[in-house]
């Protein structure tokens, strides 16, 4: 019976690995759709690089940093590479939820997501070398250290912090890094003029919508797999709350955009859905369907307000990564203390304090990395490269060669 249970659970978890993996296609399509044609190859290159190096780095050091076993709760390290435990392929490992190899691969898919969030925010003007080095250090070191504090049995878990699938551990960790990076990187040429924010339209909104649906599809594995088994009651509940929050986030963002700007903006609709998904991720297993809808509705409004706030600060985020992943990640994490099975003033305080600790750590470490890169190899391409396109200057090729050269 235990072997049957292990096989069933492990099969579901391997399916979730595939679902989370397909999210990287979603991020790629979303990012190229919301940016200009002349930077398509650059964006695709970054997204392929992220998943390739993310897997290798998580194998080499990340998994052992995030799950070091017995450690002081702040920083630990097991060993380089992967060492199969004696019970790693048996029902004794993870209470028949999955095997050691599935455990590694599922967690590795999460690790690469933090760098993907940064990729969208810095699009169209970052040096490829600077982004590569930042991704290596952030995915290889910073993300797994933060993850160890909660999911690895560290001091935040002992403190009582709760983050089911990563509203903070994954999404806001990437969001904080993105915020720091774009502050030092500066806005795209022509984004701000006379204290006004000018829209720089993406070149292919159908691709962006495809990206949204791939991400939503993948989120069934992101949240559903975080049950860490195929337990039918909890897994099905998580899929319901995830879907309802996404739908509510999209609807509220669309309606709020109509109220503010008298238009039905599909890009805001897209980010509203994503905001709802990020918002429910911290407590998808704790919420009733009605609470999931409320969390999603608020997340959709948070996204729109955050976009306005970012613009007023004259920070340039081409795809809305920071409003979605940072602002809605923080909201979703706080929502655990407001709604659901753990709701209480004490839990809200724990959630807020933990968000603050993680945010401070990510800001400090990201600043060190970004400033170091700025004063060594530099962060930004020169103006000619930005105007003519990173595809031509960084890669020497075009994404749509049959259609001629276009700069916008």
N, C-alpha and C positions, 0 to 999 in steps of 0.2 A: 504493500500500500504506500509506504514512504517513497519507493522508487517511482511509482506512478505519479504521486504528488509532485516530486521533484521534476520529473519530465514535463508535466503539464505546466507548472510554474515557470520552468526554464524556457519552454517554448514561447510562452507569452512574453517573457522578458527579452528574448532574442528578437521577437517581432517588434517590441518597443525600441530596441536598438536601431532597427531599420527605419522606424518612424522618425526617431530623433535625427538620424542621419539625413533623411530627406529634407529636414528643416534647413539644412545648409544650401540645398537647391532653392528653397523658398527665400532665404536671405539674399542669395545671389540675384534671383529674378526681381525681387522687390527693389534692391539697391540699384540695379542697372535701369529698371523702369522709371525710377524717380530721379535719375540723374541724366546728364547729357550724353548723346551718342558718342562724342569724341573721347569719352573716358570709360567706355564699356569693357575693353580688354583689361584695363588696369583693375577694375573692380572684380572681374572674373578671376584674374590672377590672384588677387588677395584672398578671395574666398576659397579657391582651391588650395592655396598655400596654408590657410588657417587649419583646414581639416587634416591636411597631410602632416604638418608639423605638430598640430595639437595631439594627434595620436602618438607620434614618436616621443614627444616631450612627456606626455602623461605616462607612457610606458617607462621611460628612462628614470624620471624623478617624481612626476606629479602624483601618481597613485600612492606612492610610499610617503609623500609629504602629507597627503590628505587623509590617509588611513594608516598612520604609523604604528598602531597598536597601543601599548601602554606608553603614555608620554605625559609631559607636565601640563598639558591642556592648552599650551600656547604655540609650541613648535616641536615637532618630532619628525623623525625620518627612519623608515624601516631598512630599506636597502635599494641599491640601484637595480633597475629592471624589475621583472616580476618573478617572484618565487612562489610556486604552487604550494599551498599549505597541505598538510597530510590529509585533511578532510575536505579539500577544495572541490572535489568532484563527487562528494557524497551528500546525503540528506542532512548530515550534521552541520554543513556549512550554510549559514544564513537561514536556518530553520526550514530547510527544504524549499527555499524561495528561488534559488538559482545557483549556478556553479561559480567558482572563482573567476573563470574566464569571462563569463557573461557579466559578472559584477564589474570587472575592469572595463569592458567595452562600453557598457551602458554609461558608466561615469565619465569615460573619455569623451563621449559625445557631448556631454554637458560642458566639459572643460573648454572645448573649442568655441562654444557659443559666446563666451565673454569677449573674446577677441573679435568675433563677427559683429557684435554690437558697436565696437569702436570703429570698425571698418566703414560702416555706413555714415557715422558722424563726421569722419575726416575725409570723406570722398571728395575727389576732383581737385585736390591741391596738395596732398601729402606726398612726400618722397617715398617711393616704394621701399627703399632701404631702411628708412626710419620706422616705417610701419612694421616691417619684418622683424627688426630688432626688438621693438616694443612688444610685439605679439609673443615672441619667444620668451622674453623675461616675464611678461604678465601671465601668460598661460602656464609657463613652466614653474613659476615660483609663487606669485601673488595669489592667484585664484586658489590653488590647492591649500595654501596656508590658511586662508579665510575659511575654506570648506572644512578644514580639520577642526576649526573651533566649534562647529556645529555638528556636521554629519560624521566627523571623525571622532566624536566623543570628547571634544575640548571644553574650554571653560564656558562658552555660550550655551552649550547643551546643559551643563550643570546649573547655569544661571536660570534656565527655564525658557530660553528662546525657542520659538517654533517657526520653522520654515519648511513646509512639506516638500515642495519641489523646486524652490529656488527663486522666489520673487526678489529676495535680497542676495542670497548666496551666489546666484548666477546673474540675474538681470541687473540689479543695482550695482553689483561689483563691476560689470561691464559699463554701466551707465556713468558711474563716478569717473572711471578712467576716460571715457569719451568726453565728459565735461571738462576735465583738466586738459586733455589733448587739444580740444578746439579753442580753449582759452589762449594757449600759447601759440597755436597754429595760425589763428586769425581767420577772418572770413574770406570767402571766394571773391575774386575780382568782380566788382559790379553788384555785389549783394546788397550793400548799404550805400545810400546816396542821400546827402542832405538830411541826415538823421532819420531816413525812412528805409524800411526793409522792402526790397524789390524781389518779386517772385522770379525764381529761375526754374523754369518748367522742366520736368522730366521728359525724356524723348519717347517713352513707350509705356503708357499707362496700362494697356492690356497685359504686358509682362509683369507690371507691379501687382495687378490683381491676381494673376497666376501665382505670384510669389506669396501673396496673402493666403490663398487657399492651400498651398503646399505647407505653409507654416501652421495653419489651423489644423490640417490633417496630421502633421507631425506632433502637434501638441497633445494628441490623444496618447502618444507614446511618452511624451515628456512628463505629463501629469499621471497618466494611467500607469506607466511603468514605475512611478515613484511609490506606488503601493508596495512594490518589491515582491510581488507575487501575483498570481491570477485569482486571488480571493474574490469571488463573484460579487458579493454585496458591496464591498468598498470600491472595487474597481469600476463597477457600473455607476455607482454614485459619483465618483470622481469625473467620469466622462460626461455625465449629465451636468454637473456644476460647471465644468470647463466650457461646455458648449453654450450654456445659458449666459454665462458671464461674457463670453465673446460676442454673442448676438446683442446683448444689452449694451455693451460698450460701443458697438458699431452704430446702433440706433441712436443712442444719446449723443454721440459725437456728431452724427449727421444732422440731427435736429438742432443741436446747440450751434453748429456752424451756420445753419439756415437762419437762426435767430440773430446771430451776430453779424453775418456778412450777406444775408439774403441770397445765398447760393447753396446748392447741394454739391459740395466738393468731395469727389471720390477719394482724394488723397487723405482727407480728414476722416472719411468713412473707414478707409483701410487702417489708419492708425488707431481709430477708436476700437475696432475689433481686436487689434493687437494689444491695446491697453487693457481691454477686458481680460484677455488671456493672461497677461502678465499679472494683473491684479488678483486673479483668483488662484494663482499658482501657489502662494504661501499657505492657503487654507482650503484647498479644493476638497480635502477629505473631511473637513470639519463643518462645512456649510450645508444648510438646507438649499433646495432649489431657489426658494424665494430670496434667501440671503445672497446667493450667487448672482441673481439678477440685480439686486441693489448694489453689490460691489462692482458689477460691470457697468451699470448706469453711471455711478460716480466716476469710475475710471475713464469713461468716454469724455466726461466733462473735464477731468484732470488733464487729459491729453491736450485738449484745445486751449485751456488756460496756460498750460506749460509751454505750448508753442508760442503764444503771445508773449509770455514772460521771457523766453529765450531770445526772441527777436528784440525785445526792449533792452536787453543786456548787450545787444549787438554781437551775439554769438551765432555762428552759422552751422546749423545741423541739417544737411541736405535732405535726409530721409526721416527726420523726426525720431531718431533713435533715443535721444535723451528724454523727451517727454514720455515715450512709451516705456522704456526699460528702467530709467531711473525714477521718474516721478510716480509712475504707476507701480513700480516695484516697491517703493516706499509705502504707497497707499495700501497695496495688497498685504504687506507685512503688518502694518498697523491694524488692518481690518481684522486680523486674527484676535486682537484684543477687544474688538468692538462687536463682532458677530460670531456665531458658531458656538461650538461646544466649549471653547476655552475663554469665552468673553468675560472680562473682568477688568477693573481698574488696575489691578496688580499686573495682569498679563499685558495690558496696554503699555504700562510703564516698562516692563521687561522688553517688549517688542521695540519701543522707541529708543531705549538705551542701547540695545544691541545694534539697531540701525545706525545710531550715532557712532558707536565704536568701529563698526565695519566701514562706515563712510569716512571717518577720520583716517583710518589705516590706508584705505584705497586712495584718498586724496594725497596723503603724504608720499606713499610709494610711487604713485603715478607721476607726481610732480618731480620727484627725484629722477625717474626714468626719462620723462619728457624734457626736462631742463638739461639733463646730461646729453641727450641726443641733439638738442637744439644747438648747444655750444660745441659739438664735435662734428657730426656729419650734416647737421641742419635738418629742419623739419619739413620745409616747404620747397616745392619746385619753383624755378624762376618764372617771372610773369609771362614770358613768351610761351613756355611750355603749358602754363595754365590756360592761356587764351587759345592756343592751337590744339590742345588736347594731350592728355597723358598717354593715350594710346600711341600716338606718333612719337613723342619724345622719350617715354620710358620703355616702350615695347617695340617700336618700329613697325607697327601693323595696324590694320583697321578691323573693326568688328563686322562691318557691313561693306566689304570691298566692292561688291557688284553695284553698289548704289553711289559710288563716288565719295569724295571727301566732304564732310560737313563739320562745321565747328560748333554747331549749337544743337 
